[in-house]
Amino acid sequence: MAEMDAIMEFALPRFQAMLVEGQQRWAEIASSLTLAPVGLLPLRPEEGYLLIHATNQTETQVYYFCITLYSEQEPGGRLVQLRLVDIVRKSLVNTFENIKLDLIRRNRQLPNPATYTLVSRRAYPVQETLLPIARQLLARATA
């Protein structure tokens, strides 16, 4: 048991330091992102599309999102499910509003979807970095 205590005394301060560093990086990245609605928001904002775009790239990733009312597993109680729908090119002609109109034309089951853009000034890994932060920001925005 003394050996286990020694290992714990050695490891716990390092784990704590890494946890604090991770929380600081999360906060820095989240503060550098901009989440904004595209067009008018519907009366039911729990379902729609998320457009993830880095300003230094031309591609925009389109995700379908659905937010549950309550989940015990998630902090804040709301689970945000994301599913990749499409990857489109954003240009002067193909704006976020035009992308939303195209999504409405293609998917008639959502006549007026809640659509948000998540704009990043830097390129971050989408799966590992942007999607977890996007889930948290969407849950806050629709609360």
C-alpha positions in Angstrom: 0.0 0.0 0.0 2.9 2.4 0.6 4.0 1.9 -3.0 0.5 2.8 -4.2 0.5 5.9 -2.0 3.8 7.0 -3.4 2.5 6.5 -7.0 -0.6 8.5 -6.2 1.4 11.3 -4.6 3.6 11.4 -7.7 0.7 11.3 -10.3 -2.1 13.4 -8.8 -0.3 16.8 -9.1 0.6 16.0 -12.7 -3.0 15.0 -13.5 -4.3 18.2 -11.9 -1.9 20.3 -13.9 -2.9 18.6 -17.1 -6.6 19.1 -16.3 -6.1 22.8 -15.6 -4.2 23.2 -18.9 -6.9 21.4 -20.8 -9.6 23.6 -19.3 -7.6 26.7 -20.2 -7.2 25.5 -23.8 -10.9 24.7 -24.1 -11.8 28.2 -22.8 -9.3 29.8 -25.3 -10.6 27.9 -28.3 -14.3 28.5 -27.2 -13.7 32.2 -26.9 -12.1 32.4 -30.4 -15.2 30.7 -32.0 -18.3 32.6 -33.1 -21.7 30.9 -33.0 -24.4 32.9 -34.8 -27.8 32.1 -36.3 -28.4 32.2 -40.0 -31.6 34.0 -40.9 -34.7 33.8 -38.7 -34.8 31.2 -35.9 -37.9 29.0 -35.7 -40.2 28.5 -32.7 -38.6 25.1 -32.2 -34.8 25.6 -32.2 -33.9 22.1 -31.0 -33.5 20.7 -34.5 -31.6 22.1 -37.5 -28.2 22.6 -39.1 -24.8 23.6 -37.9 -22.4 25.1 -40.5 -18.8 24.8 -39.4 -16.4 27.1 -41.3 -12.8 28.2 -40.8 -12.1 31.6 -42.2 -8.9 30.5 -43.9 -10.6 27.7 -45.8 -13.3 27.5 -48.5 -15.0 24.4 -47.3 -18.0 24.5 -44.9 -19.1 21.3 -43.1 -22.8 21.0 -42.7 -24.1 19.0 -39.7 -27.7 18.1 -38.8 -28.2 18.6 -35.0 -30.9 17.5 -32.6 -31.0 18.5 -29.0 -32.8 16.4 -26.4 -34.7 18.0 -23.6 -32.9 16.2 -20.8 -30.0 13.8 -20.5 -28.5 12.6 -17.2 -25.1 11.9 -18.8 -24.5 15.4 -20.1 -23.4 18.4 -18.1 -26.2 21.0 -18.2 -28.7 18.2 -18.9 -29.0 18.5 -22.7 -27.5 16.1 -25.3 -26.6 17.5 -28.7 -26.5 14.9 -31.4 -24.6 15.8 -34.6 -24.5 14.0 -37.9 -22.5 15.1 -41.0 -24.8 16.0 -43.9 -22.6 17.6 -46.5 -19.4 19.5 -47.2 -19.9 22.5 -49.4 -17.8 25.3 -50.7 -18.5 28.8 -49.4 -17.9 31.6 -51.8 -19.2 35.1 -52.5 -22.1 33.6 -54.3 -22.7 30.6 -52.1 -23.2 32.3 -48.7 -24.4 30.8 -45.5 -27.9 32.0 -46.4 -27.8 30.3 -49.8 -26.5 27.1 -48.1 -29.5 27.2 -45.7 -31.9 27.7 -48.6 -30.4 24.8 -50.5 -30.8 22.6 -47.4 -34.4 23.6 -47.1 -35.0 22.7 -50.7 -33.3 19.3 -50.4 -34.9 18.3 -47.0 -38.6 19.1 -46.9 -39.1 17.6 -43.5 -37.5 20.7 -41.9 -39.3 23.7 -43.6 -37.7 26.3 -41.4 -34.7 24.7 -39.6 -32.7 26.4 -36.9 -29.4 27.1 -38.6 -26.3 28.3 -36.9 -22.8 29.0 -38.1 -19.7 28.2 -36.1 -16.9 30.3 -37.5 -13.3 29.7 -36.4 -10.5 32.1 -37.2 -8.0 29.2 -37.1 -8.1 25.7 -38.4 -8.7 23.2 -35.6 -9.4 19.5 -35.9 -13.2 19.2 -36.3 -13.9 15.8 -34.7 -11.5 16.2 -31.7 -11.9 20.0 -31.0 -14.7 21.8 -32.8 -17.6 19.3 -32.4 -17.3 19.0 -28.6 -17.2 22.7 -28.2 -20.0 23.2 -30.7 -22.2 20.8 -28.8 -21.7 22.9 -25.6 -22.3 26.2 -27.5 -25.5 24.9 -29.2 -26.9 23.6 -25.9 -26.4 27.1 -24.4 -27.8 28.9 -27.4 -31.0 27.0 -27.5 -31.6 26.9 -23.7 
